[in-house]
């Protein structure tokens, strides 16, 4: 997004507008060792199966697989991947004072129409010798993925690109995310505030607050990333583009009465001129935002 030869704006001014450090423009992340890459792949697969595994359990599991790792190493790699165990935690750390905090607005909220709530989240995507970060923005009611982007580093720029792309398709009443610096940055929140979109943020350590995004990541990894085992970034970009088209337009969802996200999203928005009320097992097609669901609860994870 930075143009070094821009006629009107210097690199310093462009970085300030995008809320990124100028040093980040020239930063190139150090490559992890091949052993660490292999450990991260195993952590990713294990966490996807058992998201309640924290550092002690994850370390014990890795030792059983033959890796001599200590808790400090496991903690560093899980933080690098943006992973944390799903359970309520005491003594949680405060958000960065540099960024404004927003309340969680979705507790017990009934989600009953498209564009009522959108959410954004970031996940780790493995390659054969390295890894990427994937951000996606999704409509909660229909599970329709409005936009996505890949990046080699966790910074706000690729999240801002995804947000702008999603807003070309519509505009939500509420936008929900975690408290990651990518989503609390002025560059990201100023776009939402400028459009008078209510901003909601998960409580720290409460992954269940954004459970629909977590469910999306599990689906993407089991149905695409793990099967295809992408080697390079461009291959992953092409493959994920194809998968998200399939996910939106062809994949039938049990929670949507075996319809596709695109069908539900565009029909209920009036895209076909005849929006109708659908039912699932005799119940109006609506969701209730989760408060404290049990792990594996079908009403949330379906």
C-alpha positions in Angstrom: 0.0 0.0 0.0 3.0 2.3 0.4 4.1 4.1 -2.7 7.8 5.3 -2.3 7.5 7.6 -5.4 4.1 9.1 -4.5 4.0 12.7 -5.9 2.3 14.3 -2.9 2.9 12.1 0.1 6.2 11.1 1.6 6.8 7.6 2.9 6.6 9.0 6.5 3.2 10.6 5.8 1.8 7.5 4.2 2.9 5.3 7.1 1.3 7.8 9.5 -2.0 7.7 7.6 -2.0 3.9 7.6 -1.0 3.8 11.3 2.0 1.6 10.7 5.6 2.2 11.8 8.0 3.3 9.1 10.5 0.7 10.2 7.9 -2.0 9.3 8.1 -1.0 5.7 11.7 -2.3 5.5 11.3 -5.1 8.0 11.8 -8.7 6.8 10.9 -11.3 9.4 13.7 -13.7 10.4 13.1 -17.2 9.1 12.2 -19.9 11.7 14.3 -23.0 11.8 13.0 -26.0 9.9 12.4 -27.8 13.2 10.3 -24.9 14.6 8.3 -24.8 11.3 7.6 -28.5 11.8 6.6 -27.9 15.5 4.3 -25.1 14.5 2.6 -27.3 11.9 2.0 -29.9 14.7 0.8 -27.2 17.1 -1.6 -25.9 14.5 -3.1 -29.4 13.8 -3.3 -30.1 17.6 -4.9 -26.8 18.4 -7.5 -27.1 15.6 -8.5 -30.5 17.2 -8.3 -29.4 20.8 -8.5 -25.6 21.2 -8.5 -25.9 25.0 -4.8 -27.0 25.0 -2.6 -24.3 26.6 1.1 -24.3 26.9 1.6 -27.1 29.5 -0.7 -29.6 27.6 0.7 -28.6 24.2 4.3 -29.0 25.5 3.5 -32.4 26.9 1.9 -33.5 23.7 4.9 -32.4 21.6 7.2 -34.3 24.0 5.1 -37.4 23.3 5.7 -36.8 19.6 9.4 -36.8 20.1 10.2 -33.1 20.3 12.5 -31.9 23.1 10.8 -28.6 23.8 10.4 -26.5 27.0 7.4 -24.3 27.9 9.2 -21.1 26.9 9.7 -22.3 23.4 6.1 -23.6 23.0 4.7 -20.3 24.4 6.8 -18.2 22.0 5.6 -20.3 19.0 2.0 -20.2 20.0 2.1 -16.4 20.5 3.8 -16.1 17.0 0.8 -18.1 15.6 -1.7 -16.0 17.5 -3.0 -19.0 19.5 -4.4 -19.2 23.0 -6.3 -21.9 24.8 -10.1 -21.5 25.0 -11.1 -21.2 28.6 -11.8 -18.3 31.0 -8.6 -16.9 32.5 -8.0 -14.9 35.7 -5.7 -11.9 35.9 -5.9 -11.1 32.2 -3.5 -8.4 30.9 -4.9 -5.0 29.9 -5.2 -3.8 26.3 -2.6 -1.6 24.9 -3.0 1.9 26.3 -2.2 3.3 22.9 -5.4 2.1 21.4 -9.0 2.6 22.4 -11.0 -0.3 23.9 -14.5 -1.1 22.8 -17.2 -3.1 24.7 -18.5 -6.5 23.6 -22.0 -5.8 22.1 -23.1 -9.2 21.1 -23.9 -11.0 24.4 -27.3 -12.7 24.0 -28.0 -10.6 20.8 -30.3 -12.4 18.4 -28.8 -12.4 14.9 -31.7 -12.4 12.5 -30.6 -10.7 9.2 -27.6 -10.2 7.0 -25.4 -7.2 7.6 -26.5 -7.1 11.2 -23.1 -8.3 12.5 -19.8 -8.8 10.7 -16.7 -10.2 12.3 -13.0 -10.3 11.5 -10.3 -12.7 12.7 -6.8 -13.8 11.8 -5.4 -17.3 11.7 -2.1 -19.1 10.9 -1.8 -20.8 7.6 1.2 -23.2 7.2 3.3 -23.6 4.1 5.8 -26.4 3.6 8.8 -24.3 4.7 7.2 -21.2 6.2 3.8 -19.8 7.1 1.4 -16.9 6.4 -1.4 -15.1 8.3 -4.9 -15.1 6.9 -7.6 -12.6 7.8 -11.3 -13.0 6.8 -14.4 -10.9 7.3 -17.6 -12.8 7.6 -21.3 -12.0 7.9 -22.6 -13.8 11.1 -26.1 -14.5 9.9 -25.3 -16.2 6.6 -21.6 -17.3 7.3 -20.8 -15.5 4.0 -17.1 -14.6 3.7 -17.1 -11.1 2.4 -13.3 -10.7 2.0 -10.0 -12.2 2.9 -6.3 -11.4 2.6 -2.9 -13.1 3.2 0.2 -11.6 4.7 3.7 -12.8 5.9 3.5 -10.5 9.0 0.8 -9.6 11.4 0.3 -5.9 10.7 -2.8 -3.7 10.2 -2.3 -3.1 6.5 -3.7 -6.3 5.1 -6.6 -6.2 7.6 -7.5 -2.7 6.4 -7.4 -3.9 2.8 -9.8 -6.7 3.7 -12.1 -4.3 5.4 -12.3 -1.9 2.5 -13.0 -4.8 0.1 -15.8 -6.1 2.4 -17.4 -2.6 2.6 -17.7 -2.5 -1.2 -20.3 -5.3 -0.8 -22.4 -3.8 2.0 -22.2 -2.3 5.5 -22.9 -3.9 8.9 -24.7 -2.5 11.9 -22.1 -4.0 14.3 -18.5 -5.0 13.5 -16.9 -7.5 16.0 -13.3 -8.5 16.4 -10.8 -9.4 19.1 -8.5 -6.8 20.7 -5.5 -7.5 18.5 -3.5 -4.5 17.5 -4.5 -5.0 13.9 -8.2 -4.3 14.7 -7.6 -1.7 17.4 -5.4 0.5 15.3 -6.6 3.9 14.4 -6.4 3.1 10.7 -8.8 0.2 11.1 -11.3 1.7 13.6 -11.4 5.1 12.0 -13.0 3.5 8.9 -15.7 2.0 11.0 -16.3 5.1 13.0 -16.5 7.2 9.9 -19.4 5.1 8.6 -21.1 5.1 12.1 -20.7 1.3 12.4 -20.9 0.1 16.1 -17.6 -1.5 17.1 -17.7 -4.6 19.3 -14.6 -6.3 20.7 -14.2 -9.7 22.4 -13.2 -9.8 26.1 -9.6 -10.7 26.5 -9.0 -14.5 26.6 -12.6 -15.2 25.5 -12.2 -16.9 22.1 -15.9 -18.0 22.4 -17.0 -14.4 21.8 -16.0 -14.8 18.2 -16.8 -18.4 17.8 -18.2 -18.3 14.3 -14.8 -17.2 13.0 -13.1 -20.0 15.0 -15.5 -22.4 13.3 -14.6 -21.0 9.9 -10.9 -21.5 10.5 -11.4 -25.1 11.5 -13.4 -25.7 8.3 -10.9 -24.0 6.0 -8.0 -25.9 7.5 -9.6 -29.4 7.4 -11.2 -29.0 4.0 -8.4 -27.1 2.2 -5.1 -26.2 3.9 -4.2 -29.6 5.4 -5.3 -31.4 2.3 -3.4 -29.3 -0.2 -0.3 -28.7 1.8 0.6 -25.5 0.0 4.3 -24.9 -0.8 4.4 -21.2 -1.7 2.5 -18.1 -1.0 1.1 -17.6 -4.5 -0.1 -21.2 -4.6 -1.9 -20.7 -1.3 -3.4 -17.5 -2.6 -4.8 -19.2 -5.7 -6.0 -22.2 -3.7 -7.7 -20.3 -0.9 -9.4 -18.1 -3.5 -10.9 -21.2 -5.1 -11.9 -22.6 -1.7 -13.6 -19.4 -0.5 -15.6 -19.3 -3.8 -16.7 -22.9 -3.1 -17.4 -22.2 0.6 -19.6 -19.2 -0.3 -21.4 -20.5 -3.4 -21.4 -24.3 -3.3 -20.8 -25.7 0.2 -24.1 -26.6 1.9 -24.3 -25.7 5.6 -26.4 -27.8 8.0 -27.0 -24.7 10.2 -28.4 -22.9 7.1 -30.9 -25.6 6.3 -28.4 -27.1 3.8 -28.2 -23.9 1.8 -25.1 -22.0 0.8 -23.9 -18.8 2.5 -24.4 -16.8 -0.7 -28.0 -18.0 -1.0 -28.8 -16.9 2.5 -26.9 -13.7 2.4 -28.2 -12.3 -0.9 -31.8 -13.6 -0.5 -32.4 -12.1 2.9 -30.8 -8.8 1.7 -33.5 -8.8 -1.0 -31.1 -9.6 -3.8 -33.6 -11.7 -5.6 -36.5 -9.3 -4.9 -38.4 -12.0 -2.9 -36.8 -12.4 0.5 -38.7 -15.1 2.4 -38.6 -16.4 6.0 -36.9 -19.8 6.2 -37.0 -22.2 9.0 -34.5 -24.8 10.4 -36.2 -27.7 12.1 -39.3 -25.6 12.7 -37.4 -22.6 14.1 -37.0 -19.2 12.3 -33.5 -18.9 10.7 -31.9 -16.8 13.4 -28.9 -17.1 15.7 -28.2 -16.0 19.2 -24.8 -14.6 19.9 -22.9 -16.9 22.3 -22.3 -15.9 25.9 -20.5 -18.9 27.6 -21.1 -22.0 25.6 -19.6 -25.4 26.4 -16.8 -26.7 24.3 -18.2 -28.6 21.4 -21.7 -27.2 21.8 -23.5 -28.1 18.6 -25.7 -25.0 18.5 -22.6 -22.8 18.3 -20.2 -24.9 16.3 -22.6 -26.1 13.6 
